[in-house]
């Protein structure tokens, strides 16, 4: 193969080819009659497609970008002679792309082969190369050398339209010469295999044959490559048959091929044609190893596997073949499955045998203590299992050690544990459901206030599993077993909410304080003068009522203060402005079922 790919480099543009008729430029602006050696057409011309050089995988490679003249003439000629073999057929070809995005002058190229005396050996015309297609196209032809072994190439632009603008712009890459020798098909044996695997120390004979479609004057030579390059096999010149013999074959890769050439060219590597390579792989004797779940529990599946790739023949202890799979499975093991199992593996030309003695054993009989223990949250319980030699509890969350028979379990929520009870490779499972009860919680609610002779409702809350609740002391209370009873104590009293668990969890308690006012005291005067003494109208015991309504009017009946709840005592102001000293009148509604209270209050300043 001769390949002219215009080289490669780190800069964007390659070196001058020193062509006779076209001007070299080393920049992106390529005018008529000029060429560049470039990696890409990016940024060169708005009317050109943007693409990189053709050579596959060569990201630093160059191509020839030609803005061809609109007059017929040579735009490329090799300056270095090309050495070819005499009396040999070659394909001369190149990859070409019409760079034009629009319809313009279409390139038309003639490829010419010349000897060193400028005598023409062969030519080929591409015809018009279509535009508006950014894909590389392969153009070429077949020609034969004579006695001449040195040639040069010439590419001629056939366009001759000096009055028309636009077009005749091409890129060229990978100009090649490829020897076109005879067609050779070859193979191993009668089925013409291309490769063969044999085992080390094998002694065997293999016929190699080839069918050649070419001239009657061709000469032939079989060659071998044992890892150190191709060498001729002495006397092996018959293409129809060569007998290859291995004696105590040594591991390695052995390649064979047939070469063909015209007389005088057979010893020249660049002038002869070779057949496809026939490969023999001599593989080392493999060692087979059977993998299994031995010993097998009665009732479980017996699974077998082998470490080699190939074809398989499995035999039962009685010698019968039962599978050709790599990993056979025998379900429902019984005592009848006991014994020695054998596999024969044919792998890459070798044969290996292995065996395994399978034992079938009774499975463990798992037992657990209490299958449904109950605990309060925050508590724990000891689980217990028996019947095997090793144990594994799942899930492991909340367990002191999941690998022992009697771990301490303290789960946060009710959890179903599964224990694998194992004897040898056999195991069976049992389950323990640890039920976690929510412990009692008590909330007696906010403290309360009331006026002697009235009542107030407590706001208790209780939670937990299997609970009951009650208040103590059971005095002056309408229902001690209710979470929201009414109480009417005659003096300050602490009430306790007790929440008990019928499941054995700890009792929860919480207190609420009930403040008892003996009477409602409404001051008749106050002095909001900022001396921190009697600055607001404090109504004693009004906070014993949930939402008392207080209204204050002046002597003209105008509302100067209003409050619902009386959380903040009146400071003698109206809309943030001090009211004048004097008498004001109030109406207080403590509760809907009570008569309103009215009277007067004096502001003193």
Secondary structure in CASP SS format (residue, H / E / C, confidence):
PFRMAT SS
TARGET T0000
AUTHOR 0000-0000-0000
METHOD secondary structure of the structure
MODEL  1
X C 1.00
X E 1.00
X E 1.00
X E 1.00
X C 1.00
X C 1.00
X C 1.00
X E 1.00
X C 1.00
X C 1.00
X C 1.00
X C 1.00
X E 1.00
X C 1.00
X C 1.00
X C 1.00
X C 1.00
X C 1.00
X C 1.00
X C 1.00
X C 1.00
X C 1.00
X E 1.00
X E 1.00
X C 1.00
X C 1.00
X C 1.00
X C 1.00
X C 1.00
X C 1.00
X C 1.00
X C 1.00
X C 1.00
X E 1.00
X E 1.00
X E 1.00
X E 1.00
X E 1.00
X C 1.00
X E 1.00
X C 1.00
X C 1.00
X C 1.00
X C 1.00
X C 1.00
X C 1.00
X C 1.00
X E 1.00
X C 1.00
X C 1.00
X C 1.00
X E 1.00
X C 1.00
X C 1.00
X C 1.00
X C 1.00
X C 1.00
X C 1.00
X C 1.00
X C 1.00
X E 1.00
X C 1.00
X E 1.00
X E 1.00
X E 1.00
X E 1.00
X E 1.00
X C 1.00
X C 1.00
X C 1.00
X C 1.00
X C 1.00
X E 1.00
X E 1.00
X E 1.00
X E 1.00
X E 1.00
X C 1.00
X C 1.00
X C 1.00
X C 1.00
X E 1.00
X E 1.00
X C 1.00
X C 1.00
X C 1.00
X C 1.00
X C 1.00
X E 1.00
X E 1.00
X E 1.00
X E 1.00
X E 1.00
X E 1.00
X E 1.00
X E 1.00
X E 1.00
X E 1.00
X C 1.00
X E 1.00
X C 1.00
X C 1.00
X C 1.00
X C 1.00
X E 1.00
X C 1.00
X C 1.00
X E 1.00
X E 1.00
X E 1.00
X E 1.00
X E 1.00
X E 1.00
X E 1.00
X E 1.00
X C 1.00
X C 1.00
X C 1.00
X C 1.00
X E 1.00
X E 1.00
X E 1.00
X E 1.00
X E 1.00
X E 1.00
X E 1.00
X E 1.00
X E 1.00
X C 1.00
X C 1.00
X C 1.00
X C 1.00
X C 1.00
X C 1.00
X C 1.00
X C 1.00
X E 1.00
X E 1.00
X E 1.00
X E 1.00
X E 1.00
X E 1.00
X E 1.00
X E 1.00
X C 1.00
X C 1.00
X C 1.00
X C 1.00
X C 1.00
X E 1.00
X E 1.00
X E 1.00
X E 1.00
X E 1.00
X E 1.00
X E 1.00
X E 1.00
X C 1.00
X C 1.00
X C 1.00
X C 1.00
X C 1.00
X C 1.00
X C 1.00
X C 1.00
X C 1.00
X E 1.00
X C 1.00
X E 1.00
X E 1.00
X E 1.00
X E 1.00
X E 1.00
X E 1.00
X E 1.00
X E 1.00
X E 1.00
X E 1.00
X E 1.00
X C 1.00
X C 1.00
X C 1.00
X E 1.00
X E 1.00
X E 1.00
X E 1.00
X E 1.00
X E 1.00
X C 1.00
X C 1.00
X C 1.00
X C 1.00
X E 1.00
X C 1.00
X E 1.00
X E 1.00
X E 1.00
X E 1.00
X E 1.00
X C 1.00
X C 1.00
X C 1.00
X C 1.00
X E 1.00
X E 1.00
X E 1.00
X E 1.00
X E 1.00
X E 1.00
X E 1.00
X E 1.00
X E 1.00
X E 1.00
X C 1.00
X C 1.00
X C 1.00
X C 1.00
X C 1.00
X E 1.00
X E 1.00
X E 1.00
X E 1.00
X E 1.00
X E 1.00
X E 1.00
X C 1.00
X C 1.00
X C 1.00
X C 1.00
X E 1.00
X E 1.00
X E 1.00
X C 1.00
X C 1.00
X C 1.00
X C 1.00
X C 1.00
X C 1.00
X C 1.00
X C 1.00
X C 1.00
X E 1.00
X E 1.00
X E 1.00
X E 1.00
X E 1.00
X C 1.00
X C 1.00
X C 1.00
X C 1.00
X C 1.00
X E 1.00
X E 1.00
X E 1.00
X E 1.00
X E 1.00
X E 1.00
X E 1.00
X E 1.00
X E 1.00
X E 1.00
X C 1.00
X C 1.00
X C 1.00
X C 1.00
X C 1.00
X C 1.00
X C 1.00
X C 1.00
X C 1.00
X C 1.00
X C 1.00
X E 1.00
X E 1.00
X C 1.00
X C 1.00
X C 1.00
X E 1.00
X E 1.00
X E 1.00
X E 1.00
X E 1.00
X E 1.00
X C 1.00
X C 1.00
X C 1.00
X C 1.00
X C 1.00
X C 1.00
X E 1.00
X E 1.00
X E 1.00
X C 1.00
X C 1.00
X C 1.00
X E 1.00
X E 1.00
X C 1.00
X C 1.00
X C 1.00
X C 1.00
X E 1.00
X E 1.00
X E 1.00
X E 1.00
X E 1.00
X C 1.00
X C 1.00
X C 1.00
X C 1.00
X E 1.00
X E 1.00
X E 1.00
X E 1.00
X E 1.00
X C 1.00
X C 1.00
X C 1.00
X C 1.00
X C 1.00
X E 1.00
X E 1.00
X E 1.00
X C 1.00
X C 1.00
X C 1.00
X C 1.00
X C 1.00
X E 1.00
X E 1.00
X C 1.00
X C 1.00
X C 1.00
X C 1.00
X H 1.00
X H 1.00
X H 1.00
X C 1.00
X E 1.00
X E 1.00
X E 1.00
X E 1.00
X E 1.00
X E 1.00
X E 1.00
X E 1.00
X E 1.00
X C 1.00
X C 1.00
X E 1.00
X E 1.00
X E 1.00
X E 1.00
X E 1.00
X E 1.00
X E 1.00
X E 1.00
X E 1.00
X C 1.00
X E 1.00
X E 1.00
X C 1.00
X C 1.00
X C 1.00
X C 1.00
X C 1.00
X E 1.00
X E 1.00
X C 1.00
X C 1.00
X C 1.00
X C 1.00
X C 1.00
X E 1.00
X E 1.00
X E 1.00
X C 1.00
X C 1.00
X C 1.00
X C 1.00
X E 1.00
X E 1.00
X C 1.00
X C 1.00
X E 1.00
X E 1.00
X C 1.00
X C 1.00
X C 1.00
X E 1.00
X E 1.00
X E 1.00
X E 1.00
X E 1.00
X C 1.00
X C 1.00
X C 1.00
X C 1.00
X E 1.00
X C 1.00
X C 1.00
X C 1.00
X C 1.00
X C 1.00
X C 1.00
X C 1.00
X C 1.00
X E 1.00
X E 1.00
X C 1.00
X C 1.00
X C 1.00
X C 1.00
X C 1.00
X E 1.00
X E 1.00
X E 1.00
X E 1.00
X E 1.00
X E 1.00
X E 1.00
X E 1.00
X E 1.00
X C 1.00
X C 1.00
X E 1.00
X E 1.00
X E 1.00
X E 1.00
X E 1.00
X E 1.00
X E 1.00
X E 1.00
X E 1.00
X E 1.00
X E 1.00
X E 1.00
X C 1.00
X C 1.00
X C 1.00
X E 1.00
X E 1.00
X E 1.00
X C 1.00
X C 1.00
X C 1.00
X C 1.00
X E 1.00
X E 1.00
X E 1.00
X E 1.00
X C 1.00
X C 1.00
X C 1.00
X C 1.00
X E 1.00
X E 1.00
X C 1.00
X C 1.00
X C 1.00
X E 1.00
X E 1.00
X E 1.00
X C 1.00
X C 1.00
X C 1.00
X E 1.00
X E 1.00
X E 1.00
X E 1.00
X E 1.00
X E 1.00
X C 1.00
X C 1.00
X C 1.00
X C 1.00
X E 1.00
X C 1.00
X C 1.00
X C 1.00
X C 1.00
X C 1.00
X C 1.00
X C 1.00
X C 1.00
X E 1.00
X E 1.00
X C 1.00
X C 1.00
X C 1.00
X C 1.00
X C 1.00
X E 1.00
X E 1.00
X E 1.00
X E 1.00
X E 1.00
X E 1.00
X E 1.00
X E 1.00
X E 1.00
X C 1.00
X C 1.00
X C 1.00
X C 1.00
X C 1.00
X C 1.00
X E 1.00
X E 1.00
X E 1.00
X E 1.00
X E 1.00
X E 1.00
X E 1.00
X E 1.00
X E 1.00
X E 1.00
X C 1.00
X C 1.00
X C 1.00
X E 1.00
X E 1.00
X C 1.00
X C 1.00
X E 1.00
X E 1.00
X C 1.00
X C 1.00
X C 1.00
X C 1.00
X C 1.00
X C 1.00
X C 1.00
X C 1.00
X C 1.00
X C 1.00
X E 1.00
X C 1.00
X E 1.00
X E 1.00
X C 1.00
X H 1.00
X H 1.00
X H 1.00
X C 1.00
X C 1.00
X C 1.00
X C 1.00
X E 1.00
X E 1.00
X E 1.00
X E 1.00
X E 1.00
X C 1.00
X C 1.00
X C 1.00
X C 1.00
X C 1.00
X E 1.00
X E 1.00
X E 1.00
X E 1.00
X E 1.00
X E 1.00
X C 1.00
X C 1.00
X C 1.00
X C 1.00
X C 1.00
X E 1.00
X C 1.00
X C 1.00
X E 1.00
X E 1.00
X C 1.00
X C 1.00
X E 1.00
X E 1.00
X C 1.00
X C 1.00
X C 1.00
X E 1.00
X E 1.00
X E 1.00
X E 1.00
X E 1.00
X E 1.00
X E 1.00
X E 1.00
X C 1.00
X C 1.00
X C 1.00
X C 1.00
X C 1.00
X C 1.00
X C 1.00
X E 1.00
X E 1.00
X E 1.00
X E 1.00
X E 1.00
X E 1.00
X E 1.00
X C 1.00
X C 1.00
END
